[in-house]
Amino acid sequence: MFFRKMLSALFPKRYHPYWKLRRLIETATNGVVLSGPFQGLSLPPKETFDAYYPKILGTYELELHAIVKEIISSDFAAVINIGAAEGYYACGFAAAIPSVQVTAFEAVVRGRYLLQGTVDRNGLSGRVIVKGFCDSDELDICLSAARGSVLVVCDAEGYEYELLDPERVMRLGRAAILVEVHDFAMDGLSELLKQRFSKSHIIEEVHPGPRRREDFPIKVAGMRWIPDRYFNSFTSDNRPQDNFWLWMLPSQMHSLAAG
């Protein structure tokens, strides 16, 4: 305890690498995503939602950036986002694809409040429709109403097992699907989803990987002297290996893209 107090007196908090980087991030971003496919998106205050620093830096789910860029460059007419939270993906896609119509489902009331705030602060009212809980009937209605190619983005904390079933919702067979799977919630969940869509989709697994100091998008004086763990504390999602993604593209859409 004595030595800790002595170190605190000798090295005030403002000189600690963590706090130095945090101040730098907050000054550089000012609540706006700094890099990545959703660069320029305005987000709610940091105290209000999870994974603020990876999102505001643009390193959140970095493993998906190539797929997200592919989606943005494609001609999707509609995005259905299930488990939209504060709107990082729902509003990110709406801002990046000016012609797309987004339906964003968020079951938690507080989440819908934050989501609507993100919609409003980015001027996306009318293009992002905020809804509550999504069940199979709601999903089928949205897919039926969509005109053109549809992307389903799903982060439902294990509920993807119930929801993403082409026998219940037949139109899923023609939709592109990016789903975060939660095998820790149910053993074999990802394998079950792959079996369901194996005949209709080309399926790619995307697994979480480590962050590097090069992923930190701000130049820092004396960067090489700062240990990696301080950069990673801001850029990493801290995601377990059994929490990964399936990118499922309809076979017909995949053949058109390849051609």
N, C-alpha and C positions, 0 to 999 in steps of 0.2 A: 504493500500500500504506500509506504514511504517513497519507494523508488518510482512508483507510478506518478505520484504527486510531483516529485522532483522533475521527471521527464516532461510532465504537462507544463510545468513552469518554464523549463528550458526551451521546449518546442510547443508553442501555443497551437491550438487546433487549426488555425488558419494556414499553418505551414505543413500540416499533415497531407500526404499525397492524396488521400481520399477526398478531403475537403477542398483541396486545391482543384482537383478534377471536377468535383461537383459544382463549384462556383463557375468554373470555365464553361461547363455544359449549360448551365442556366443562363449565363450571359450570352453564349453563342446561339442558343436555340430560341429563347424567349417564347416557349410554348409551341413552337412550330417544328415539325419533323425536318431534321437537318440533311439527311441523305437517304439513298435507297429509292425504290419505286414510288413511294408515297411522299417524297420530298415536297415540302411546302404545305402539308396538311396541318391545320391548327388543331391542337388537342386540349382537353380540359386540364385544370390545374393538377399538379403532380400528386397532391394528397388524396385524390378522388378515385384512382383506379390502379390496377396492378401493372407491373412491368413498365413503369413510366420511362425510366431512363433508356432501356433498349428501344422502346418505341420512338421516343423523341430524337434519339440519335440515328434511327433508321437501321439498327442492327437486329431488331426483333425478328425472330424466325428467319434469320439470315439464310438458312438452308433452302428457303422457298423463293428467294429473290429471282432466280432464273425462271421459275415457273410463273411467278407473278408478272414478270416482264413479258413472258410469252402470252399470258392472258390479256394483258393490256394491249398488246399489238394485234390480238385476234379480234374478230368481229362479233363479240358477244352482245346480244341485244338486252339481256337481263341477267342480273345477279341476285341470287337468293342466299342471304347470309343468316345462318342459324347459329345462335349464340354470339350475337354481334357485340356484346359488352358495350364499351364506350364508343365503338364505331371505327376502330382503326382500319379494318378491312372494308366494311360497308361504305364508309365515306372516302376511304383511300381509293377504292375502285371507281366510285362515282366521280371523284375529282380527276382521276387519271384518264377516264374514258367518257368524254363529254356526251356521247349518245346513249349511254347505258342507263337502264332503269333498275334501281336496287330496292329490294324488299328485305328489310332487316328485322329479324326476330330476336327478341331478348326477353326471357321469362321473368327476370328480376326487375322490380319496379325501379329501384335506384339505377340499375343499368340502363333502363329506357330513358330515364331523366338525363343521364350523362350522354347517351346516344343522341337524343334530340338536341342537346346543347352542341354537340359536334356537328350535327347537320346544320344547325343555324349559324354557327360561327364560320362555317365554310361556304355559306350561301348555296346549300344543296336542297333546300326545301322544294318539294315537288318532284325531286328525282330520287330521294331516299325516303321510302315509306317505312315508318317505325311500327312494328306490331309486337304482340306479347308472345305467349307460348305457341310453339309450332308443333302440331301433331300431324299424322299422316294425311288427314283430310285437308288441313290448311296447306300443306306442301303440295298436294295434288291440285288444289285450286290455283295456287301460284304458278305451277308448271303449265296448267291448262291455259291460263291467261296470257302467258308469255308468247311473244311473237319473235321468231328467230331463235338463234342458238342461246342456250341457257347454261350458266355456271352456278352450281350449288357449292357454297363454302360452309362447312359444318364443323363447329367446335362445341359439342353437346355433352361433354363430360361423361361419356359412356352411353348416352341416350341414342347415339348413332346406331346402336344395335336395333332399336325399335323403329327408328325413323327411316333409315336408308335400306328399304326393302322393296325391290322392284316388283315383287309379287303383290304387295299392297299398293304401291305407287308406281304404276307401269311406266309413266313418262320419265322416270329416273333412268330408264334404259337409253334415253337419247340425250341426257344431260351430262355435261362435264362436271366432275365432282372432285373437290379438294377437301378431304376430311382429315381432321386430327383424330387419331385413334387412341384409345385409352385401354390398353391391354391389362393395366393394373386394376381396372374396374371390373373386368370380366376376362378370364382366361380364354385365349383363342379368338378374341373379338375381331382382330384384324384379319385373321385367316377366314373367318366366317364372311366378312365383307368381301374379301377377294373372291371367294367361291360364288357369292351372289352375283357379282358383276363380271366374272371371268369370261362369259360368252359374249357380252355386249361391249366390253371396254378393254382398252390397253391400260394396264395398271403398273404404276411405278411407286416403289417404296422410297420415302425420303426420311433419313434418320438424323437425329440431332448430332451436331459436331461441336468441337471446342472453338472458342474464340481466340483470335490472335491480337496482339497489340496493334497490328496493321489495320484491324477492323475499326479501331477508334477513329472517327472521321474528323477530329480536330487536331491541328498541329499544336504540340505542347513543348515549351522550352524545357530542355533537359529530359526529354522523353525517355531516352535510353537508360537513364538512372532510376526510373520509376519501375518497381516490380510489376510483372504482368498481372498479378492478382488484382491490383487496383483498377486497371483498365477493364478486366473481365467483370468486375463487380458492377460495372455500368453497361457493358455491351452484351452480357450473357443472359439467356432466359433461365439458366439453371434447370434444364429439362432432363428428366430421366430417360434412359434409352427405350423403355417400353411405352413412351409417350411420343409417337412419331406421326407421320402423315402418309396418306395414300393419295396419289394424283391419278385419277381415273378418267381417261378420255375416251368417248365413244369411238368404236372402231372406224366408223364411217368418217367421223371428223378427223381422226388420226391419219387416215389414208389421204384425205384431201390436203391436210397440212404437209404431209410427206411429198405429195405430188407438186 
